[in-house]
Amino acid sequence: MGDPCGIGAEVIVKALADPGVRARATYVIFGFSEQLAYTADQLELEFRFYRDQPDNLRRYGMDLVVLDHDEIAVPATMVPGPSRLGGEASMAFCEGAIAAAAKGLVDAIVTAPISKSSWQLAGYVKYPGQTELLAKSLNVKDVAMMFVSPPLKVVLATTHLALLDIRNHFTIGCVFNPIDLADQALRNWFGIAKPRIAVAALNPHAGEDGKFGDEENRIIAPAILLAGETGINVTGPYPADTLFARAVKGEFDCVIAMYHDQALIPIKLLAWKDAVNVTLGLPIIRTSPDHGTAFDIVGKNLADPSSMIAAINLAVDLAIKRRA
């Protein structure tokens, strides 16, 4: 359910109130049943569910089950904004869902937004976000964030890092791994037999022959060469200011971006309502909407469920493909 002080409950209720979405799967929500019911009443939406305890999790026959984490003391009124309670609750929801997926009790996870500040307040300082928690919990070394939208697919080489810290983590491996993971995902999940992958430069003008930095020649080009030698159809590094337009026009199937905002700005500009975050490299399927907790609009019936619906539909599609 994500951070209970954010818009997670609202976008979940709105998404699962859609009969078409509701009919596609059995949904198990790790969250607060009372908050979900209250949110549905506020929105005047039909939201029938079966309530159970997290310890009783099993394969259910009904279409919607809320595993109520009532072991967490919740105040009568949830105040929007970062909080220790929000961090504790959203971590408990995440850990429960991850454990369920690892045991095969659910086929995919869709995570509503969490607040990294809330996690910090709750003492979870070693996890910059849910991607890192998933990797650690499932004992996976190499993961990558892929953002999927109708006009564009982008995978990140680095994730939740301060811009000035990238240079301390920027290696051939951190560029090669997302290329490799993207190629596998495009083949196995999106049915592209020979994916065309383009790699963005880190520096302006792709470094301009070393005038604006040497990372293109020293790190990115060797990673591309290594990936090409494994049979991956990958080219670059290309100047980022023109690359995304070329990809949208159909020249490439996916772009490997070097840092968070290099990828997220074009994705959110072009597909704010439709983009989905998919974690590559995990033994389980995980998607999430491409937005945050939106504390400023909590309780105002302004949250758009489109990205949550897209995340749910993609998770269902991938689960069906994995079962095939």
N, C-alpha and C positions, 0 to 999 in steps of 0.2 A: 504493500500500500504506500510505500515511501514515507516521507516525513509527515506525521499526522497534523503538523501545523501548516502544511502547504496545501497544494491543490490536488494531491493524489486521490483523496476520496472523491472529489468532484469529478475528475476526468474518468475515474474507474466507473462510477455510477452512470455517468452519461454514456460511456462506451458500451457498457453491458446492458444498458436499457435499449440499445439498438437490437431489434429482433434478429437481424441477419448475423450480427456478431455473436449474439447469445447462442444461436443455434449451431455454431461451428465447433464447439468443444465443451468439455466439462471444465469449469473454472474454479480454482481453489485460491482464495485470497488470504494471505497472511496479513492480519491487520486487526482493527478494532471494529467489532460488529455494530456496537452502539453508534459509533461515529458514521459508519456507512449508512445505517438506517436513518439517522438524523439528517444526513446530507441528502438522501433520497427524498425525505419528507420536505425538506426545504426546496428542493428542485421540482417537487410534485411529479416524481417519476416512479413508476412501478419497479421495485427492486426486491423481488422475492429471493430468499436464500435460506440454506440450511446452516445452522450454527454448530460448530464442533470445537473441540480443544486441539491444539497443535499436537499433543502426544497421541491423539487418536487417528492421525492422518493415515489414510488408506486410499485405495482406488474407489471412487464414489460413483453411484448410479445417477444421482441428481445433477442438474446442470450448473449449479452455483453453490459453493460451500465457502463459508467464512471461518477460518481457523482463528478464533478469538484469543488474542494475547492478553487476557484479562489479569495475568499475573503482574502486569505493569500498571501502577496506580496512575489513573488519568484524571485530571481536574475536570470539573463540569464544563468549563469553557477553555477551549484551546486557543491560546493567543498566537496569531501568526507571527512568524519570525524564528530565527535560530534559537535553540534551547537545548538544555541537557536532556530533557524528556524526549524531545523530538529525535535526538541522536540515539538515545537508548532504544526507543521504540523501533525506529527504522532499521537499526542494526539487528535487532531481534527478528524482525520480519525477513530481512535479507538472509540471515543465517539459517532461519527455518526453511526458506525456499531453496537455498543452495543444498542443504542436507537432503531435502525431499527429492531434488533432481538427481543428486549423486546416488541415491538409493533406487532410482527408477520409479518413484511414486508419482512423479509428474514428468511430462514429456518436454516441457520448455518452461522457462521463466521469463516473465515480463516485469521489469522493475519500474515502479513509479519513481518520480524524482526524490532524491534525498538532498539534504543540506550538508555540505562539507563542514561548514561552521558548526552545525549541530553535532556532528560526529566529533569534532575537536572538543567541544564543550563536554561531551560525554566521555572523553578520555581516549577515543579511538584515533590517536594521532598518527599511527603508522599507515593508515589507509587514506590516500588522497581522494579516492572515490570507489564506486562499486566495482569497476573493472579490476582494480588492484585487489579488492577483497575476494572477488571470484577467483582470480588467479592463485592467490595464497591459499584459499580454502580448498581448492581442487588440485593443489600441488602442480600447477602448470607454470613453466618458466616463460614461454613466449606466447603472448597474447597481443591482439591489436584491436583497436576500435575502428569499425567500418560504419560509415554513415550511408544509408541507402535511401534514395529518393528517385522518383520517376525520371528527372533529367540528369542525375549525376550520382555516381558512387565514389566515395573517397575513403581512404584508409590512412590512419595516422602513424607516423614513424615515432613520434614522441607524444605523450599524452598530457598529464596534469603536472606540468613543470613551469616554473617562472621562466619568462623568455630569456633572461640573462643566464639561467642555469642550463639551458639546452647545450651549450658548448661543452659542459662538463659530462654530459651523458651521450653525446653525439658520436656514434661509432658506425663502422661498416655493418655490424650485426643489427643495429637498431634500424637501419635502412633496408637491409636484405630481408629480415624476418617478416615485415609487413608485406613486402612484395610476394614472398613465398606463400604467406597465409591468404593474401588476396587472390592469388592464382588458384589456390585450392578451393576457396569459397565460390569464386566465379564459375568454376567448373562443376563443383558438386552441388551447390545450392541454387545457382542461377542458370544452370544449363548452357553455359557458354563454352564451347568445345576448345577454342583457342583464344583465350582472353587477350585483349590488347591493353597493356598496362603502361601508363605514363608516370614518370617520377618528376615531381616538382623540385626546383632548386631551392636552396635555403636562402641565398642572398639575391639582391636585386640583379637583374640581367643575367641570372645564372652565374654570377661572380665576375662576368666580363673578363675572362682569362686571368683571373687572380687579382684584378684591381679592387674588387669588393669582397674579398674573402677567398680562402682556398678550399673550403669544405666540398665544393662541387668536384674538384679534381682529386682531393685527398680521401674523401669518404664516400660520396654519393656515386660517382662513376665506378669505383671498384665494386660497390654493392650491386650495381646494375650489371656489370660484367659477370660477376659471380652468379647472379640469378639467370642471366642469359645462357651461361654454360650448363645450367641444369635443365634447359629447354623451355624456360619461361619467355614469353614474347613481351619484353619490357624495353622501353627506350627512355631517354632523358640524359641528364636533368634538363628540364625546360623552365624558362622564366615563368614564375607563377602568375604574373599579371596577364598572360595570354592563354595559359594552359587550360584553365577551367572552361573558358569559352570554347576552345577546341574540343574538349571532352563533351560538352553539352551538344555540340553540333554533330556528334557521333564518331569522331575520329578515334576516341579511346573508350574502353569499357569501364575503366577505373583509373583514378588518380591517387598516387601515394603522396600525401602531404607531409611536410617536415615537422609541423607543429600545429597545435590545437586550433588557433584562430585562422591560420592559413586555410584550413579545411572548413571550419564551421561558418566563416563569413559567407562564402558562396553557397553552401548548403542552406543556410537559414535565409539567405536572400532569395534563393530560387524556389525553395520548397519548405517554407516554414511549417505548413500544416501536414506535410506528407512524409517528412524525413524520419528515419528510424535508426537508432544506434544498435548495432549488432556486435557482439564480442566474438572475435575470431580466435581460434586456437584452443577453445575449451572443449572438454568431452561432453558438455551439455549445450543446449540451445538457450541463449539469452538475448533478449531484445529490450529496448526501452524507448520511450518517446524522446524526441530531440528538443526537450525544454527543461527548465528547472522548476523549483518549488513555487515560484511566483507568489511570494508572501503578500505582495501588495494587492492582489485581487482575491484573496481567500474570502469565501463567504459571500461574494458579490454576484455569483452566477455568471461570471465572465470567462471562465476557463474554457478553452476550445479543446474538445476531446479528439480532434482529428488525428494528431500524432499518436495518441494512445491507441486509437482504433487501428491505425496503420501498423503499430508495433505488435498488437495482438494478432492481426491478420497475418503478418509476416512470420510470427512465431508458430502459428498454426500451420502455415504453408511449409515451413522448414521441418516441423515435426512429422508432417505427412510424408515428406520426401525421405526423411530418415527411416521411417517405418517401411517404406516401399522396398 
